[in-house]
Amino acid sequence: MRGDILVTRQMTGKREIFGTDGVRGLANVGAMTPENILRLGMAVGRVFKNGAHRHRVVIGKDTRLSGYMIEPALTAGFAASGMDVFLLGPLPTPAMAMLTRSLRADIGVMISASHNPYHDNGLKFFGPDGFKLSDETELEIERLMKQGPNVGLAESAELGRVKRIDDAGARYIEFAKAAFSRRQSLENMRIVIDCANGAGYKVAPTVLWELGAEVKTIGVDPDGFNINRDVGSTATKKMQEAVLEYRADIGIALDGDADRVIICDEKGRVIDGDQILAVIAQSWKASGALKGGGIVSTVMANMGLGKFLEGEGLTLERTKVGDRYVVEAMRAKGMNVGGEPSGHVILSDHGTTGDGLVTALQVLSVVVAQGRKVSEICHKFDPFPQLLSNVRYNGGDPLGHDSVKAAIKTGEENLGKKGRLVIRKSGTEPLIRVMAEGEDGDMVKAVVGDICAAVKKAV
């Protein structure tokens, strides 16, 4: 295995509104004001109207307070463009991708800022095939927005109609259960599920209970403000403590829109996305379900995962950070498993985007089939020392400063061929992300510290 050093400055290209995962920002500020959301809905409607049939958009959301503002503004924009709107209420992002196809919609929208705090919100768009939009489509939407609010309006008789779909949650519940073998059951399993006070707070516990598990819940009391607050996949302490308190077999933590999952074993030890990918890749290879001779992950995947896969005779294809880049590579290379260390796992046999619950069910399927403890099944490799640190900035290009470039060059030299360095701008927040990895943990820590210090001086 070779230890590559990679420095990437991931940018959003010419796009001004869209980032790496749709549109995201502080609620009621900038792109996330009602006026801009209205215009965005109108522009998206124009792009996806094709033909004389009645066009349809499905809209779901998570549990943020600002969803009450964004949903009607978006609805008005689509209706003004002549598209019928189906409102689905709080649902996981993967449910929206599935229902966009199931309801034969021309476009699907998820109102969510994923793992961000309540004061942020965003919009994730899905085409009629259930996949996220291409860069080219997003650029076209932005171009149409610049034409002004009075261009492309539907005639009075052609305005869209609005309808609420009451059984959308039940449809997703059956979809998720279908990803778990009918020959298996979760009976005699005690599971802690942390729904992050987010979009999965109703459907996720129901799926596990209907499959036979004894379910202990956390993060199922959303109030508009507490999404992701000290709960969920980015704050797993409560899940870990609950697993020990209830003597559970496994803990499952989703994020705010339930497209990510982090697991902990019966000892309360966290199992990240890399280990989850290793479990699924090995299991699917053994059953003949794995396609393409390997899996796809990002530049953030631990080198230990690559070494494990190499030992299994499998490859690890790396992409830029962002699930849609993972999906693009999966489709291009004919692979059906991909994901990120954050727990955003895409299983294309079951869906077109990350699905935290379905991913957890794949792990549970291996646990049930082998009759072993989660701790014995889900520790597939010892990860290389890896450290990720974020530096917030207020504008400009900190990575362009000579002092930062010099710190990066020194870091590369110190890590040598047995390490990796990944530095990028976040596509969803004003952050510089600095990640180093290598055999020497002390060196990794020093490299990250020096580069972060240089970035802080430059901002």
N, C-alpha and C positions, 0 to 999 in steps of 0.2 A: 504494500500500500504506500502510495506517495503522499507526502504531506504538503499540499499546495498552500501557497500564500496568495490570498486574493484580496485586493482592495477595490471596492465598488462604490461608486457615487450614484446611487439609485435616484433618478430624478423623475418628475412627472412629465417630461417632454414639453410639448407646446400646450398641453392642457392647462387651463387656468382654474377650473372648478373641480374637475375629477382628479382623484388621487389614485393610489394603488388599489383601493377597494370602494369604488363609487365616490360619492360626495360626503364629506364629513367636516364638522366644525362646531363651534360654540353655538348653541341654540339661540335663535333670534339675533344673530350677528352674521354679517357677510352673506355667504351663500345660503345660510340657513334661516333667512328671514322669510316671512310668508310671501312677500312680493317675489323674491327670487325663486322660491319653491314653486309658486304659481307659474312663473315663466318657464321654469325647468320642466314642469309637467306638460305645458303646452308644446314645448320643443320636442320632448320625447314622443308625445302623441303624434306630432307631424312626421317624425322619422319612421315610426312603426305603423303608420296608416298605409296600407298597400292593397288596393282593390276596393270594390264597392260594398263588401260585406260589412256588417256591424262589427266594429273593432272593440276589443275587450282588454282591460287591464285589471290585474288583481293586486291589491295592496294589503300588506300585513305590517305589523309593528311590534316593538318590544314594549316595555312597561314605563318608559320615561315620561315624565310630565309633559315635555314638549311635543310628544306624539299627538296630543290633543290639538295642538296648533298646526303641526305639519300635515297631518292626515287630511283635514278639510282643504288646506291650501293646495295640496297636491291633487286632491280629487277635483277641485274646481278647474285646475289647469288641464287635466285630462278631459273633463267634460266639455270645456271650452274648445278643445281641439276636435271634439266629436267622438270621443271614445267612451264606451260604457265602462263603468267602474264597479268592481266587486270588492267590497270591504270585508276582510277576513278576521280582523281583530288581532290580539296578541298571539303570535305564533313564531316558532323558530325559523330562522333563515332557510334551512333546508326544506322546511315545509312549503315555503314560498316558491322555491325552485321546483319542487314536485308539483304543486298545485298550478303553477303557470302552465305546465304541460297538460296536467290532468283536466283542467278547465278550458283547455285550448285557447288560452289567452295569447294576445299578441305581445304583451309585455308584463312582467311581474316586478313589483317594487317592495322592498323590505325597508321599513323606517327603523333604523337602528344605528348606534355607534359601537356595536359589538361589546368589547371589553372596557370601553372608556367610561368615565364617570357620568352621572345623570345629566350634568349640564351640557354635555356634548350630544349631538345627534347626527344622523346621516341617512343616506339613501343608497341602497344596493339595488341594482337593476339586473333583471334576468330577461334574456330574449325568449322567444317562443319555444326554443329547444331546451330551456332551463339552464343555459350557460350564461355566465356574466358577459357583459358587452366588450367588444374589442376596442382598442385605442382609437381606431378609425371612426367607429360609431360614436364614441364619446366626443371626439373632435367635431363631428357633424352636429351633434346636439348643442355644443357650445356655440358653433357658428350660427345656428338658427336662433339661439337666445339673444345674440347680439343684434338681430334684425328688429328687435323691439316687440312690445307686448301686443300690438294690434295686427301682426302679420300671421296669417294662417288660421284665423278664427273660423270655426264652423258656422254654417248658416243657422239661423234660429231653429229651423225644423230638424237640423241634424245634430243638435247638442247631445252630448252623452247622457245616459241615465245612470243612476247610482243605486246599487243593491247591496245589502249586507248578507253574507253567507254564514249561517249559524252553525253548520256542521263541519266547518273547516278543520277544527281540532280533532274531531273523530276520524276524519279522513286521514290525517297524518298519523294518528295513533295506529290505525290498521296498516299503514305503509311501513311504519317503523317495526311493528311486530313481525311483518313479513320478512324482515332481514334476519330474523332469528329462526333457526331450524324448527320445524313443527315436531321433529323427533326429540327435541330437547325441552327442558323445563327449568325454571329458576326456583322450583320448590326446594325448601330447606336451605335457601340462601338468604342471608340478611345483608341488605344493601343500604348504604347511606348515599342519598342523592342530594347534591347541592345545586340548586337551580339559579343561583346568583340573583334572586328576586327579579328574574328576567323573563324572557319570552317562553322558556320551557317550563314555567312553574306549575302549569296544570298538566300538560301532556306527558312530560317525562316520568313523573312518579306513577302515572296511570299505566303507562306501557310496562314498567317493571312489575307493578302489582298484577296486572292481567296476565303476565307471563309466569306468575307464581311466587314472586319474591316477597319476603317480608321487608317493607320499605320504611326507612327512617328519613325524614325530609329536613332540609335546611334551605333557607333562601326561597321560601314559597309564599312570602307575604309582601309583595311589592306595594309601595306607596307613592311611586312616581319619583322618589329621590334616592332610594336605597339600592338601586340596581348596581351590582358589582361592588358594593361597599362592604369591605371586609368579608366577602363571600365570593364563591365562584372560582373559576379556573386560575385567576390571577391572585387569589388570596385563599389558599387551601387549608389554613390552620384549623378553622372550625370543622371542616370535613375530617381532617386527620384526627382531631380530638374526639369527634363523634364516633368514628370507627372504633377507637379504643374504648370509649365509654359503653357503646352498645355491643361490643365484641362482634362487630360486623365482619363479613367475609371480604368486603371491598367497599371503597368509597369512590364516588363518581362526582366530579365537579364540572359543570357546564359554565360557559360564559354568558354574557347578557343576551345574546341572540341564539345561543345554543348550537353554534356551528363549531365550537371547540370543546375539547374535553381533556381533563387531567385526572388521573386515577391515583388512588393510594391503596396499598395492600393491607392485609389484616393487621400488620404491625404499625400501620400509620405512615409508612414510607411512600413518598411521592414517586409516581411513575409518569414520566413525561412523554411527549409525542414521539421522540426517537425510539424509546423502548416499546411503545404501542405499535409503531410501524414494524419493528423487528418481530414482535409477536405475530402480527397479522401476516407479514411476508412469509415467515416460516410455516405458519399454519396453512396458508393458501397454496404455497408451493407443494406441501405434502399432500394436499387434497387434489392437486391439479388445477386449482382455480386461478393461480397467479399467471398473469399474462405479461409478455414482453421480457421475461428473464430478469426482472428486477423491479425496483421502485423508483419514484421520483421524490426528491426533497429539495430544500433550498441550500444556499450557501451557509446557512446557520446550522445545518445538521451536524451532529457531533461526529468526529472522525472515528469514534468507536463504533458507530452504526455502520459506516462504510466497511470497517474491518470485519464486523460480524457478517454482513451480507456477502463479503468476499469469501468468507469461510463456508457459506451456504451455496456458493456457486452463483451468486446473484450480483447484479450491478446496482450502483447508486448513481442516478442522474441528478445533477444539481442545477437549480435555476436561481434567478433573482428571487428576493423575498416577495411574497404575495401569492395567495392561493391560485389566482387566475394564471400566473406563470407556471405553476405546478400543473394545473389542468391542461394548459396548452402543450406542455412537454409530454404529459401522459397521452394525450390524443395523437400527437405527432409520432410517438414511439410505440403506440399500441400497448401501453401499460395500464393496469387497472387499480393500482395502489400508489398513492402519493400523499404527501403531507408535510407538516412543519413541526419543529420541536415544541411549539406552543400548544400542540394538540389539535391543530386544524388538519384533519385527515380526510382525504377524498377517496372514496371507494366507488369507482365508476360503475361497478355492477349494481350498485344500490342507489346512486344519485349523481347529480352533476356538480355538487358543491360539498363543502365540509359539513359533516353531520355528527355532532358530539354524541348523541344518543345511539345512533346506529353503529358508530365506532366502538362505543362501550359494549354494545351487544355482541360484536365480533370477538372482543376479548373474553366476555362472559361465556361465549360458545366454546372457546378453547378450554376455559376453566372447567366447565361442565363435562366436556368430552374427556378430559384427562383426569378428572377427579382429584386434582391437586390444588394446593393453596396458591393464591394469587402471587405471593412472594416467591414461590418456586417457579412460576410460569413467566412472570413479567420482568424478571431481571435477566436479560439476554446478553448483556455485555457491560463491562466496566467503562464508563465514559471517560474520555480524555479530559483533563482539566480544562475547563472553559469558563470564561467570564464575559458577561455582557453588561455594559454600563451605558446609561443615557445621559446626554448633556442637552439641556433645553437652550434654545436660542431664539432671538426676537426678530431675525431677518438677516439678509445678506447671505454670504457664502463663507462660513467659517472654514470649510475644507480647502478654500483657495488661499488661505494665509500661508506665507512661507514657513512660519514657525510650526504650523500644524503639519505641513508637508514634510518638514524635517523630522518631526516626532514620528510620523508614520514610517518614514524610511528607516529610522533607527529601530523601530519596532520590528520591521521586516527582517532586518539583519540579525537582531537578537533571537528571534524565533527560529530562523534558519529553515531548513527543509523539513523539519519535524513539527511544524506548526502552521497555523493559518491566521490571517488577520482580515477581518471583514469590517469595513467602515462605510456607513451609508446614512443618508437622510431618511427619516421615517416618511412614509407616504400618507400617514394619517394624523400625525402630530408634529409640532415644531421641535423635533428632537434629532440630534446626531447620535446614532447608535454605534458603539465601539465594541467589537467582539474579538477576542483573541483566544486561541486554543493551541495546546501543544502538550508535550510529554512533561515539561517542567512547570508545575503549578505556580511556583514563585515567580518564574520569568513571565508567565502569562499575566499574573497580577500586576507586575511592575510595568509591563508594556501598556496595558489598559490604563493604568493610573497616569502614566506619562502623557499618553495621547489625550486623555480626558482633560488633564491639566492644561495642555496646550490649547485645546478647543475652548475651554472656559476663559482663557486669557484673550482669545480672539473674538469672542462674542460681545 
